[in-house]
Amino acid sequence: LQAEGLILAQALPKISEDITTFRGKANDLMGCLEQDKPYASPLGMLVNINLLIMSTWKGIEWSIWCRSFGSAIFEQPKWYLDLLVLVVWNMSYRALYDLTSTLHSPFGSRRLDVFHETIAKGLRKLNEEMMDGASVAPEVD
């Protein structure tokens, strides 16, 4: 392009520097998008620990009740209510953890959640206008 007179010799280093900066920013953007939910692992661990503690506590409590009441514990509505509360508690905590995964990535675990067509269209337009010798950056559609 310099030989054809489309780009001045003084502009070439500036264009190269701008393209390098542009590529660096694009790499930073894509690097941020590829992070795999760093908060999900500690959150999952805390949810599982909570479920383990609650289930263990209820198991010990029920064994004490069984030791105290014998087989008559199964005739008590309190035991069935406690069982229902434990199941609902565990399901609600598990659902909250699943909800965080859904809210973080509503489209699923696809790696293509970036609108590559839109980004590529803008880059192509910039490329064509630079190759055509345009002196200004292209307008954003």
C-alpha positions, 0 to 999 in steps of 0.5 A, spaced: 500 500 500 505 504 501 508 503 494 501 504 491 501 511 495 495 509 499 499 509 505 504 514 507 510 512 510 509 516 516 502 513 518 505 505 517 508 505 524 502 508 527 497 503 524 501 497 526 501 500 533 494 501 533 493 494 530 497 491 535 493 495 541 487 492 538 489 485 538 491 486 545 484 488 547 481 483 543 485 478 546 483 481 553 476 481 551 476 473 549 480 471 555 475 474 560 470 470 556 473 464 557 473 464 565 470 458 567 465 460 573 471 461 579 465 462 584 461 456 582 466 451 585 467 454 592 459 455 592 458 448 590 462 446 596 459 450 601 452 447 598 454 440 599 457 441 606 451 444 608 447 439 605 451 434 609 451 437 615 443 438 615 442 431 613 447 428 618 444 432 624 437 430 622 440 422 622 443 423 629 436 426 631 432 421 628 436 415 631 435 418 638 428 419 637 428 411 634 432 409 641 427 413 645 420 411 642 422 405 638 418 403 632 412 407 635 416 413 632 413 411 625 406 413 628 408 420 630 406 425 625 412 429 627 417 424 624 414 425 617 413 432 618 421 432 619 422 428 614 418 432 609 422 439 612 429 435 610 427 433 603 424 440 602 430 443 605 435 439 601 432 440 594 431 448 595 439 448 597 440 444 591 436 448 586 439 455 589 446 452 586 443 450 580 440 457 579 446 460 580 449 456 574 443 457 570 443 465 571 451 465 570 450 462 563 443 462 560 444 459 554 448 453 557 455 451 557 456 453 549 463 456 548 460 460 542 456 465 546 459 471 543 456 474 537 462 472 532 458 474 526 457 482 529 464 482 531 467 479 524 462 484 520 466 490 524 473 487 523 471 486 516 469 493 515 475 496 518 479 491 514 476 493 507 476 501 509 483 501 511 485 497 504 481 502 500 485 508 503 480 511 508 483 516 512 478 515 518 475 509 522 469 506 519 462 508 522 459 503 527 452 500 524 
